[in-house]
């Protein structure tokens, strides 16, 4: 997320720098034209003054059109960058969903087998530390030590929040029937198999 914000800030700084350069170039162009006007006024006052005024006007119009074109390109570039950032966020969200799905499968095995060996427990912990946010890690550790409905609910809510879904009023919901009885009886696997 910070990398995306940094990229957007970098783009804005680049656009600002480009605008300042174009303004400086425009001012130099106007100064050069003015110098040309003063020099020509010195040479032939009446005839050249009209010509110099026209040149200054033309240079100003060209400069304004040039700046509008540059600003339009900058806006298009910023919009494209913003779309790319959003696309990266969606891809990250999909990866988190996949990773948390795998973590939950590991947890289901651990719940079904109360005598699960330390290897399975280590895999669950490592998965949490690799994939999870701080809250997911904390709630995974809590769930492993407590194995309660409240701890699994907190773990699921922290995963949901990390993926980017709102919690709304879900914190007040009850899990319903005992989550462990459902998992231990294999009802989750039967439901999973019947939907496939």
Backbone as ProteinMPNN parsed JSONL, in Angstrom:
{"seq_chain_A": "XXXXXXXXXXXXXXXXXXXXXXXXXXXXXXXXXXXXXXXXXXXXXXXXXXXXXXXXXXXXXXXXXXXXXXXXXXXXXXXXXXXXXXXXXXXXXXXXXXXXXXXXXXXXXXXXXXXXXXXXXXXXXXXXXXXXXXXXXXXXXXXXXXXXXXXXXXXXXXXXXXXXXXXXXXXXXXXXXXXXXXXXXXXXXXXXXXXX", "coords_chain_A": {"N_chain_A": [[0.84, -1.179, 0.0], [1.937, 1.234, 0.86], [3.869, 1.438, -1.081], [2.33, 1.898, -3.354], [1.197, 4.392, -2.709], [3.544, 5.856, -2.549], [4.355, 5.692, -5.225], [2.295, 7.128, -6.491], [2.683, 9.618, -5.321], [5.188, 10.169, -6.296], [4.627, 10.378, -9.018], [2.986, 12.641, -9.017], [4.823, 14.576, -8.129], [6.605, 14.502, -10.251], [4.946, 15.435, -12.322], [4.431, 18.036, -11.377], [7.01, 19.076, -11.419], [7.498, 18.97, -14.2], [5.542, 20.82, -15.06], [6.515, 23.181, -13.874], [8.931, 23.459, -15.244], [7.957, 23.855, -17.86], [6.596, 26.246, -17.512], [8.73, 27.928, -16.881], [10.161, 27.749, -19.285], [8.251, 28.943, -20.932], [8.167, 31.52, -19.871], [10.784, 32.323, -20.417], [10.61, 32.272, -23.194], [8.751, 34.333, -23.595], [10.218, 36.485, -22.512], [12.404, 36.482, -24.259], [11.089, 37.07, -26.626], [10.102, 39.572, -25.977], [12.483, 40.968, -25.67], [13.318, 40.82, -28.319], [11.297, 42.384, -29.421], [11.812, 44.902, -28.239], [14.305, 45.415, -29.301], [13.704, 45.502, -32.019], [11.973, 47.632, -32.034], [13.669, 49.648, -31.563], [15.009, 49.664, -33.981], [13.108, 49.991, -36.079], [10.562, 51.687, -35.421], [7.607, 52.092, -35.736], [6.546, 50.257, -37.739], [7.589, 47.741, -37.018], [6.696, 47.442, -34.416], [3.998, 46.675, -34.506], [4.292, 44.193, -35.731], [5.898, 42.884, -33.797], [4.159, 42.85, -31.613], [2.235, 41.148, -32.586], [3.767, 38.839, -32.783], [4.366, 38.376, -30.084], [1.772, 37.906, -29.132], [1.12, 35.617, -30.653], [3.079, 33.869, -29.702], [2.272, 33.686, -27.044], [-0.263, 32.477, -27.334], [0.501, 30.022, -28.467], [2.002, 29.037, -26.353], [0.012, 28.764, -24.348], [-1.685, 26.829, -25.517], [0.141, 24.735, -25.684], [0.661, 24.28, -22.934], [-1.902, 23.461, -22.086], [-2.108, 21.06, -23.462], [-0.024, 19.597, -22.28], [-0.937, 19.497, -19.608], [-3.26, 17.992, -20.011], [-2.171, 15.541, -20.813], [-0.785, 14.889, -18.476], [-2.929, 14.498, -16.692], [-4.163, 12.286, -17.884], [-2.13, 10.406, -17.559], [-1.963, 10.255, -14.75], [-4.52, 9.226, -14.214], [-4.329, 6.732, -15.452], [-2.276, 5.619, -13.897], [-3.577, 5.513, -11.434], [-5.574, 3.631, -12.016], [-3.956, 1.371, -12.389], [-2.926, 1.05, -9.825], [-5.271, 0.43, -8.411], [-5.888, -1.959, -9.676], [-3.732, -3.527, -8.839], [-4.305, -3.623, -6.101], [-6.666, -5.153, -6.112], [-5.66, -7.574, -7.082], [-3.915, -8.258, -5.005], [-5.787, -8.594, -2.988], [-7.148, -10.87, -3.923], [-5.059, -12.753, -3.746], [-4.673, -12.79, -0.973], [-7.145, -13.837, -0.16], [-6.99, -16.426, -1.213], [-4.743, -17.411, 0.2], [-5.679, -17.275, 2.865], [-7.755, -19.05, 2.719], [-6.375, -21.455, 2.438], [-5.083, -21.46, 4.92], [-7.27, -21.711, 6.635], [-8.159, -24.271, 5.9], [-6.08, -25.774, 6.958], [-6.454, -25.236, 9.659], [-8.936, -26.45, 10.078], [-8.298, -29.166, 9.911], [-6.716, -29.372, 12.179], [-8.592, -28.857, 14.177], [-10.368, -31.007, 13.869], [-8.761, -33.142, 14.571], [-7.869, -33.594, 17.636], [-5.55, -34.457, 18.7], [-3.54, -33.579, 17.108], [-0.341, -33.539, 15.611], [2.751, -31.774, 16.349], [3.863, -30.894, 13.981], [1.76, -30.27, 12.225], [0.603, -28.209, 13.68], [2.72, -26.395, 13.678], [2.834, -25.79, 10.966], [0.43, -24.42, 10.62], [0.879, -22.185, 12.264], [3.138, -21.068, 10.958], [2.023, -20.506, 8.45], [0.182, -18.549, 9.187], [1.934, -16.553, 10.099], [3.266, -15.974, 7.736], [1.283, -15.258, 5.83], [-0.522, -13.612, 7.173], [-1.963, -10.611, 8.636], [-1.097, -8.477, 11.429], [-3.217, -8.719, 13.266], [-4.408, -11.087, 12.393], [-2.392, -12.931, 12.909], [-2.197, -12.709, 15.716], [-4.807, -13.568, 16.425], [-4.804, -16.139, 15.367], [-2.895, -17.418, 16.95], [-4.211, -17.171, 19.398], [-6.516, -18.683, 18.865], [-5.386, -21.24, 18.476], [-4.432, -21.765, 21.013], [-6.777, -21.586, 22.615], [-9.045, -22.692, 21.254], [-11.828, -21.998, 20.9], [-15.267, -20.978, 20.269], [-15.457, -18.198, 20.207], [-12.798, -17.438, 19.731], [-12.325, -18.508, 17.154], [-14.203, -17.05, 15.74], [-13.2, -14.427, 16.08], [-10.801, -14.755, 14.702], [-11.727, -15.298, 12.091], [-13.051, -12.873, 11.57], [-10.876, -11.094, 11.669], [-9.42, -11.982, 9.452], [-11.258, -11.426, 7.431], [-11.373, -8.637, 7.629], [-8.715, -8.0, 6.975], [-8.607, -8.797, 4.326], [-10.11, -6.859, 3.209], [-12.798, -6.524, 3.372], [-15.635, -5.034, 4.855], [-16.478, -4.934, 8.34], [-18.855, -4.227, 9.384], [-21.757, -4.946, 11.091], [-20.968, -7.422, 11.937], [-19.462, -8.237, 14.121], [-21.166, -8.518, 16.235], [-22.628, -10.752, 15.727], [-23.601, -14.116, 16.411], [-21.962, -17.274, 16.275], [-23.612, -19.418, 16.029], [-24.575, -22.726, 15.764], [-22.407, -25.013, 17.504], [-19.226, -24.484, 16.393], [-17.086, -26.257, 16.435], [-18.233, -28.789, 16.669], [-19.461, -29.019, 14.182], [-17.244, -28.933, 12.46], [-15.701, -31.091, 13.416], [-17.408, -33.236, 12.967], [-17.223, -33.492, 10.313], [-18.941, -32.18, 8.654], [-18.427, -29.875, 7.239], [-16.717, -30.741, 5.196], [-18.441, -32.518, 3.881], [-20.37, -30.765, 2.933], [-18.767, -29.233, 1.276], [-17.991, -31.184, -0.611], [-20.483, -31.847, -1.707], [-21.135, -29.54, -3.061], [-19.383, -29.515, -5.089]], "CA_chain_A": [[0.0, 0.0, 0.0], [2.82, 2.384, 0.918], [4.544, 1.541, -2.367], [1.392, 2.523, -4.278], [1.113, 5.804, -2.352], [4.813, 6.445, -2.932], [4.341, 5.82, -6.671], [1.388, 8.209, -6.84], [3.349, 10.855, -4.903], [6.291, 10.355, -7.241], [4.012, 10.833, -10.271], [2.545, 14.022, -8.812], [6.024, 15.412, -8.071], [7.116, 14.572, -11.621], [4.053, 16.323, -13.066], [4.663, 19.382, -10.881], [8.313, 19.475, -11.956], [7.301, 19.234, -15.625], [4.797, 22.069, -15.201], [7.415, 24.293, -13.54], [9.868, 23.593, -16.37], [7.249, 24.447, -18.997], [6.349, 27.656, -17.179], [10.015, 28.629, -17.016], [10.411, 27.864, -20.725], [7.304, 29.929, -21.462], [8.616, 32.855, -19.441], [11.98, 32.615, -21.218], [10.127, 32.585, -24.54], [8.15, 35.674, -23.566], [11.315, 37.448, -22.311], [13.164, 36.558, -25.518], [10.248, 37.784, -27.588], [10.079, 40.981, -25.548], [13.778, 41.535, -26.057], [13.264, 41.009, -29.771], [10.407, 43.523, -29.676], [12.515, 46.137, -27.891], [15.365, 45.623, -30.282], [13.114, 45.915, -33.305], [11.408, 48.982, -31.865], [14.807, 50.536, -31.726], [15.378, 49.714, -35.4], [12.051, 50.606, -36.903], [9.584, 51.801, -34.368], [6.197, 51.947, -36.07], [6.217, 49.051, -38.492], [7.997, 46.554, -36.282], [5.913, 47.323, -33.181], [2.826, 45.874, -34.835], [4.776, 42.833, -35.968], [6.347, 42.314, -32.524], [2.971, 42.578, -30.802], [1.64, 39.93, -33.154], [4.625, 37.703, -32.42], [4.139, 38.109, -28.666], [0.439, 37.293, -29.036], [1.205, 34.259, -31.194], [3.873, 33.067, -28.769], [1.432, 33.446, -25.872], [-1.276, 31.489, -27.715], [1.194, 28.739, -28.622], [2.363, 28.602, -25.006], [-1.206, 28.328, -23.653], [-2.092, 25.559, -26.126], [1.148, 23.763, -25.277], [0.433, 23.956, -21.525], [-3.139, 22.682, -21.993], [-1.785, 19.722, -23.95], [0.793, 18.955, -21.244], [-1.82, 19.201, -18.473], [-4.138, 16.894, -20.41], [-1.371, 14.314, -20.759], [-0.522, 14.584, -17.058], [-4.165, 13.955, -16.12], [-4.33, 10.936, -18.42], [-1.114, 9.558, -16.936], [-2.381, 10.043, -13.367], [-5.681, 8.328, -14.229], [-3.811, 5.391, -15.772], [-1.553, 5.152, -12.711], [-4.571, 5.189, -10.414], [-6.182, 2.36, -12.42], [-2.978, 0.307, -12.137], [-2.87, 0.859, -8.373], [-6.494, -0.288, -8.042], [-5.761, -3.322, -10.187], [-2.802, -4.213, -7.935], [-5.024, -3.866, -4.849], [-7.569, -6.283, -6.328], [-4.836, -8.785, -7.197], [-3.464, -8.563, -3.653], [-6.955, -9.099, -2.255], [-7.376, -12.247, -4.373], [-4.016, -13.594, -3.173], [-4.961, -12.949, 0.454], [-8.275, -14.755, -0.038], [-6.477, -17.773, -1.475], [-3.87, -17.798, 1.312], [-6.483, -17.488, 4.069], [-8.502, -20.283, 2.497], [-5.45, -22.538, 2.776], [-4.871, -21.431, 6.363], [-8.475, -22.259, 7.262], [-8.143, -25.718, 5.69], [-5.148, -26.326, 7.949], [-7.088, -25.131, 10.973], [-10.003, -27.454, 10.155], [-7.639, -30.431, 10.211], [-6.276, -29.302, 13.574], [-9.779, -28.941, 15.036], [-10.896, -32.362, 13.79], [-7.866, -34.074, 15.264], [-7.398, -32.905, 18.844], [-4.203, -34.935, 18.989], [-2.692, -33.235, 15.96], [1.052, -33.433, 16.034], [3.337, -30.439, 16.324], [4.146, -30.489, 12.607], [0.564, -29.596, 11.711], [0.482, -26.967, 14.429], [3.774, -25.509, 13.178], [2.436, -25.325, 9.627], [-0.614, -23.409, 10.81], [1.534, -20.971, 12.784], [3.97, -20.48, 9.891], [1.117, -19.913, 7.458], [-0.34, -17.314, 9.762], [2.999, -15.541, 10.119], [3.629, -15.613, 6.356], [0.183, -14.647, 5.094], [-1.455, -12.82, 7.963], [-1.695, -9.314, 9.238], [-0.813, -8.586, 12.864], [-4.417, -9.218, 13.947], [-4.607, -12.496, 12.019], [-1.388, -13.707, 13.648], [-2.612, -12.736, 17.119], [-6.008, -14.383, 16.581], [-4.438, -17.536, 15.104], [-2.26, -17.906, 18.178], [-5.268, -17.276, 20.414], [-7.362, -19.817, 18.501], [-4.655, -22.485, 18.707], [-4.34, -22.025, 22.46], [-8.093, -21.685, 23.255], [-9.979, -23.491, 20.445], [-13.192, -21.657, 21.308], [-16.082, -20.323, 19.236], [-15.111, -16.769, 20.18], [-11.479, -17.259, 19.111], [-12.446, -18.727, 15.706], [-14.952, -15.895, 15.223], [-12.257, -13.304, 16.001], [-9.853, -15.058, 13.629], [-12.421, -15.101, 10.813], [-13.281, -11.431, 11.401], [-9.609, -10.424, 11.351], [-9.113, -12.328, 8.058], [-12.192, -10.662, 6.6], [-10.938, -7.239, 7.649], [-7.445, -7.914, 6.263], [-8.888, -8.939, 2.897], [-10.65, -5.582, 2.751], [-14.248, -6.479, 3.525], [-16.034, -4.358, 6.084], [-16.999, -5.779, 9.411], [-20.22, -3.747, 9.634], [-22.274, -5.397, 12.384], [-20.657, -8.848, 12.079], [-18.864, -8.534, 15.43], [-22.235, -8.832, 17.179], [-23.28, -12.004, 15.348], [-23.188, -15.355, 17.068], [-21.597, -18.299, 15.299], [-24.754, -20.32, 15.873], [-24.274, -24.014, 16.376], [-21.015, -25.115, 17.901], [-18.361, -24.585, 15.223], [-16.226, -27.421, 16.533], [-19.029, -29.981, 16.369], [-19.65, -29.046, 12.73], [-15.98, -29.283, 11.806], [-15.28, -32.424, 13.835], [-18.264, -34.256, 12.364], [-16.929, -33.543, 8.877], [-20.04, -31.562, 7.913], [-17.881, -28.907, 6.283], [-16.224, -31.484, 4.035], [-19.599, -33.043, 3.148], [-20.962, -29.622, 2.207], [-17.81, -28.876, 0.229], [-18.059, -32.21, -1.648], [-21.778, -31.805, -2.38], [-21.186, -28.383, -3.948], [-18.441, -29.682, -6.212]], "C_chain_A": [[0.883, 1.239, 0.0], [3.549, 2.566, -0.407], [3.641, 2.213, -3.375], [1.265, 4.002, -3.995], [2.392, 6.516, -2.759], [4.84, 6.667, -4.437], [3.456, 6.977, -7.103], [2.006, 9.546, -6.465], [4.479, 11.181, -5.886], [5.768, 10.883, -8.568], [3.59, 12.29, -10.133], [3.736, 14.97, -8.771], [6.594, 15.576, -9.472], [6.265, 15.519, -12.454], [4.259, 17.772, -12.657], [5.98, 19.912, -11.425], [8.198, 19.803, -13.438], [6.574, 20.557, -15.835], [5.686, 23.269, -14.909], [8.397, 24.534, -14.675], [9.18, 24.259, -17.55], [6.92, 25.912, -18.744], [7.632, 28.476, -17.336], [10.347, 28.816, -18.489], [9.494, 28.909, -21.368], [7.72, 31.343, -21.102], [9.861, 33.266, -20.214], [11.579, 32.993, -22.638], [9.539, 33.986, -24.595], [9.223, 36.742, -23.375], [12.118, 37.617, -23.598], [12.384, 37.33, -26.569], [10.201, 39.279, -27.254], [11.39, 41.67, -25.905], [13.822, 41.802, -27.559], [12.414, 42.224, -30.124], [11.137, 44.834, -29.388], [13.627, 46.453, -28.895], [14.8, 46.109, -31.612], [12.482, 47.299, -33.223], [12.521, 50.004, -32.06], [15.129, 50.726, -33.201], [14.31, 50.407, -36.243], [10.782, 50.611, -36.078], [8.166, 51.476, -34.808], [5.865, 50.599, -36.714], [6.483, 47.788, -37.669], [7.183, 46.37, -35.006], [4.678, 46.455, -33.418], [3.22, 44.409, -35.025], [5.187, 42.161, -34.652], [5.164, 41.981, -31.625], [2.284, 41.304, -31.284], [2.453, 38.699, -32.765], [4.434, 37.338, -30.949], [2.789, 37.416, -28.466], [0.458, 35.85, -29.515], [1.978, 33.34, -30.248], [3.053, 32.731, -27.522], [0.372, 32.389, -26.159], [-0.65, 30.105, -27.84], [1.541, 28.165, -27.242], [1.149, 28.068, -24.259], [-1.678, 26.98, -24.2], [-1.133, 24.435, -25.703], [0.918, 23.327, -23.831], [-0.845, 23.139, -21.339], [-2.888, 21.239, -22.419], [-0.984, 18.951, -22.893], [-0.074, 18.577, -20.048], [-2.754, 18.041, -18.779], [-3.395, 15.562, -20.342], [-1.076, 13.91, -19.32], [-1.752, 13.966, -16.401], [-4.411, 12.526, -16.604], [-3.355, 9.966, -17.755], [-1.483, 9.251, -15.493], [-3.566, 9.077, -13.296], [-5.24, 6.89, -14.519], [-3.082, 4.806, -14.557], [-2.521, 4.737, -11.617], [-5.266, 3.859, -10.74], [-5.243, 1.189, -12.135], [-2.874, 0.012, -10.635], [-4.088, 0.071, -7.907], [-6.434, -1.742, -8.489], [-4.814, -4.142, -9.294], [-3.467, -4.531, -6.601], [-5.95, -5.064, -4.985], [-6.797, -7.6, -6.413], [-4.333, -9.219, -5.822], [-4.606, -9.146, -2.824], [-7.239, -10.552, -2.642], [-6.335, -13.196, -3.783], [-4.255, -13.83, -1.688], [-6.109, -13.929, 0.66], [-7.804, -16.194, -0.219], [-5.624, -18.27, -0.289], [-4.676, -18.094, 2.58], [-7.344, -18.742, 3.934], [-7.633, -21.491, 2.857], [-5.21, -22.617, 4.279], [-6.071, -22.028, 7.095], [-8.575, -23.773, 7.065], [-7.219, -26.388, 6.702], [-5.757, -26.304, 9.336], [-8.179, -26.184, 11.137], [-9.424, -28.824, 10.491], [-7.234, -30.464, 11.676], [-7.457, -29.435, 14.54], [-10.325, -30.363, 15.042], [-10.065, -33.353, 14.589], [-7.27, -33.357, 16.472], [-5.984, -33.328, 19.213], [-3.25, -34.633, 17.833], [-1.263, -33.027, 16.427], [1.582, -32.008, 15.832], [3.651, -29.961, 14.917], [2.961, -29.73, 12.03], [0.387, -28.244, 12.392], [1.516, -25.949, 13.946], [3.42, -24.948, 11.809], [1.383, -24.228, 9.728], [0.01, -22.096, 11.281], [2.363, -20.288, 11.7], [3.099, -19.831, 8.83], [0.552, -18.598, 7.937], [0.711, -16.213, 9.716], [3.375, -15.095, 8.704], [2.524, -14.797, 5.699], [-0.543, -13.55, 5.862], [-0.971, -11.451, 8.369], [-1.424, -9.536, 10.727], [-2.011, -9.182, 13.603], [-4.677, -10.69, 13.619], [-3.625, -13.378, 12.788], [-1.811, -13.842, 15.116], [-3.817, -13.656, 17.323], [-5.759, -15.849, 16.245], [-3.815, -18.139, 16.35], [-3.306, -18.109, 19.283], [-6.146, -18.495, 20.139], [-6.668, -21.145, 18.81], [-4.597, -22.796, 20.199], [-5.715, -22.251, 23.091], [-9.041, -22.668, 22.576], [-11.423, -23.265, 20.89], [-13.935, -21.008, 20.143], [-15.702, -18.859, 19.094], [-13.768, -16.549, 19.482], [-11.535, -17.516, 17.601], [-13.193, -17.571, 15.054], [-14.016, -14.698, 15.063], [-11.242, -13.512, 14.879], [-10.502, -14.803, 12.268], [-12.671, -13.618, 10.543], [-11.992, -10.697, 11.048], [-9.164, -10.749, 9.923], [-9.983, -11.513, 7.11], [-11.761, -9.197, 6.505], [-9.649, -7.063, 6.848], [-7.642, -8.018, 4.752], [-9.485, -7.654, 2.337], [-12.155, -5.502, 2.819], [-14.57, -5.803, 4.846], [-16.591, -5.333, 7.098], [-18.444, -5.43, 9.736], [-20.673, -4.179, 11.024], [-21.939, -6.869, 12.643], [-20.082, -9.201, 13.444], [-19.921, -8.958, 16.447], [-22.93, -10.156, 16.86], [-22.738, -13.17, 16.154], [-22.872, -16.366, 15.976], [-22.76, -19.253, 15.078], [-24.432, -21.638, 16.538], [-22.774, -24.117, 16.616], [-20.135, -25.4, 16.687], [-17.526, -25.859, 15.258], [-16.979, -28.706, 16.247], [-19.222, -30.124, 14.869], [-18.381, -29.497, 12.042], [-15.576, -30.708, 12.156], [-16.138, -33.514, 13.203], [-18.006, -34.394, 10.874], [-18.007, -32.903, 8.034], [-19.528, -30.547, 6.897], [-17.379, -29.609, 5.033], [-17.376, -32.04, 3.208], [-20.258, -31.938, 2.34], [-20.074, -29.243, 1.049], [-17.9, -29.868, -0.931], [-19.378, -32.151, -2.399], [-21.884, -30.618, -3.325], [-20.282, -28.552, -5.144], [-19.011, -30.498, -7.302]], "O_chain_A": [[0.636, 2.183, -0.75], [3.821, 3.693, -0.821], [4.11, 3.018, -4.179], [1.227, 4.803, -4.928], [2.349, 7.642, -3.254], [5.297, 7.715, -4.893], [3.831, 7.736, -7.997], [1.87, 10.516, -7.211], [4.684, 12.338, -6.251], [6.397, 11.744, -9.182], [3.816, 13.087, -11.043], [3.664, 16.065, -9.329], [7.021, 16.669, -9.844], [6.803, 16.324, -13.215], [4.262, 18.655, -13.514], [6.06, 21.066, -11.845], [8.743, 20.81, -13.89], [6.958, 21.337, -16.707], [5.621, 24.272, -15.619], [8.669, 25.681, -15.031], [9.761, 25.143, -18.18], [6.962, 26.727, -19.665], [7.607, 29.588, -17.865], [10.764, 29.897, -18.906], [9.919, 29.664, -22.243], [7.636, 32.255, -21.925], [9.988, 34.421, -20.621], [12.139, 33.922, -23.219], [9.8, 34.738, -25.534], [9.155, 37.798, -24.005], [12.47, 38.732, -23.984], [12.944, 38.139, -27.307], [10.253, 40.13, -28.142], [11.403, 42.806, -26.378], [14.29, 42.846, -28.013], [12.762, 42.998, -31.015], [11.091, 45.766, -30.191], [13.845, 47.604, -29.274], [15.35, 47.011, -32.244], [12.456, 48.044, -34.202], [12.326, 51.071, -32.643], [15.484, 51.826, -33.624], [14.61, 51.308, -37.027], [10.031, 49.637, -36.057], [7.574, 50.575, -34.214], [4.973, 49.891, -36.245], [5.659, 46.873, -37.65], [7.001, 45.238, -34.558], [4.361, 45.592, -32.6], [2.546, 43.505, -34.531], [4.859, 40.996, -34.423], [5.163, 40.951, -30.951], [1.816, 40.492, -30.486], [1.894, 37.646, -32.457], [4.35, 36.162, -30.596], [2.69, 36.448, -27.712], [-0.112, 34.966, -28.876], [1.593, 32.193, -30.021], [3.133, 31.616, -27.005], [0.129, 31.508, -25.334], [-1.219, 29.122, -27.364], [1.393, 26.968, -26.999], [1.238, 27.031, -23.602], [-2.031, 26.088, -23.428], [-1.564, 23.322, -25.403], [0.974, 22.135, -23.529], [-0.873, 22.219, -20.521], [-3.401, 20.306, -21.802], [-1.251, 17.775, -22.649], [0.034, 17.466, -19.529], [-3.014, 17.203, -17.916], [-3.942, 14.569, -19.863], [-1.111, 12.726, -18.983], [-1.629, 13.012, -15.634], [-4.818, 11.663, -15.827], [-3.72, 8.836, -17.429], [-1.338, 8.112, -15.049], [-3.613, 8.211, -12.422], [-5.73, 5.948, -13.896], [-3.255, 3.632, -14.232], [-2.311, 3.725, -10.948], [-5.516, 3.054, -9.843], [-5.688, 0.132, -11.688], [-2.748, -1.144, -10.232], [-3.961, -0.85, -7.101], [-6.873, -2.643, -7.774], [-5.072, -5.315, -9.028], [-3.223, -5.592, -6.026], [-6.021, -5.9, -4.084], [-7.235, -8.618, -5.876], [-4.325, -10.41, -5.508], [-4.406, -10.082, -2.05], [-7.539, -11.374, -1.777], [-6.667, -14.306, -3.367], [-4.062, -14.942, -1.196], [-6.052, -14.766, 1.56], [-8.188, -17.076, 0.549], [-5.774, -19.407, 0.16], [-4.384, -19.057, 3.289], [-7.626, -19.415, 4.925], [-8.099, -22.431, 3.5], [-5.14, -23.707, 4.847], [-5.904, -22.768, 8.066], [-9.027, -24.484, 7.963], [-7.542, -27.448, 7.239], [-5.592, -27.252, 10.105], [-8.333, -26.751, 12.219], [-10.011, -29.564, 11.28], [-7.396, -31.488, 12.34], [-7.332, -30.055, 15.596], [-10.704, -30.877, 16.095], [-10.595, -34.28, 15.202], [-6.298, -32.612, 16.351], [-5.299, -32.629, 19.959], [-2.274, -35.352, 17.615], [-1.003, -32.433, 17.473], [0.927, -31.164, 15.22], [3.704, -28.755, 14.672], [3.13, -28.675, 11.419], [0.056, -27.253, 11.741], [1.206, -24.764, 13.822], [3.672, -23.778, 11.523], [1.441, -23.231, 9.009], [-0.3, -21.027, 10.755], [2.298, -19.069, 11.541], [3.399, -18.733, 8.362], [0.455, -17.639, 7.171], [0.416, -15.078, 9.34], [3.766, -13.944, 8.506], [2.792, -13.765, 5.084], [-1.121, -12.65, 5.253], [0.224, -11.166, 8.438], [-1.514, -10.662, 11.217], [-1.845, -10.047, 14.463], [-5.119, -11.449, 14.481], [-3.993, -14.452, 13.263], [-1.787, -14.934, 15.684], [-3.852, -14.434, 18.277], [-6.437, -16.723, 16.787], [-4.17, -19.246, 16.757], [-3.274, -19.105, 20.006], [-6.482, -19.248, 21.053], [-7.289, -22.065, 19.342], [-4.699, -23.955, 20.601], [-5.82, -23.043, 24.027], [-9.764, -23.399, 23.253], [-12.143, -24.209, 21.214], [-13.332, -20.554, 19.171], [-15.632, -18.339, 17.981], [-13.61, -15.588, 18.729], [-10.866, -16.818, 16.839], [-12.857, -17.158, 13.944], [-14.034, -14.03, 14.03], [-10.867, -12.564, 14.189], [-9.905, -14.17, 11.397], [-12.519, -13.159, 9.411], [-12.004, -9.782, 10.225], [-8.592, -9.892, 9.249], [-9.501, -10.979, 6.112], [-11.785, -8.6, 5.428], [-9.504, -6.081, 6.12], [-6.912, -7.388, 3.987], [-9.384, -7.386, 1.14], [-12.741, -4.516, 2.372], [-13.859, -5.982, 5.835], [-17.101, -6.402, 6.761], [-19.173, -6.247, 10.299], [-20.047, -3.822, 12.022], [-22.572, -7.499, 13.491], [-20.199, -10.344, 13.884], [-19.618, -9.669, 17.405], [-23.743, -10.628, 17.654], [-21.565, -13.198, 16.528], [-23.443, -16.318, 14.887], [-22.862, -19.844, 14.003], [-24.066, -21.685, 17.712], [-21.981, -23.399, 16.008], [-20.282, -26.433, 16.034], [-17.287, -26.472, 14.218], [-16.424, -29.624, 15.644], [-19.153, -31.232, 14.338], [-18.419, -30.34, 11.146], [-15.149, -31.459, 11.279], [-15.642, -34.607, 12.931], [-18.516, -35.317, 10.239], [-18.002, -33.059, 6.813], [-20.116, -30.376, 5.828], [-17.593, -29.122, 3.923], [-17.313, -32.04, 1.979], [-20.658, -32.151, 1.195], [-20.562, -28.961, -0.045], [-17.887, -29.466, -2.094], [-19.403, -32.379, -3.609], [-22.64, -30.671, -4.295], [-20.398, -27.81, -6.119], [-18.347, -30.729, -8.313]]}, "name": "protein", "num_of_chains": 1, "seq": "XXXXXXXXXXXXXXXXXXXXXXXXXXXXXXXXXXXXXXXXXXXXXXXXXXXXXXXXXXXXXXXXXXXXXXXXXXXXXXXXXXXXXXXXXXXXXXXXXXXXXXXXXXXXXXXXXXXXXXXXXXXXXXXXXXXXXXXXXXXXXXXXXXXXXXXXXXXXXXXXXXXXXXXXXXXXXXXXXXXXXXXXXXXXXXXXXXXX"}
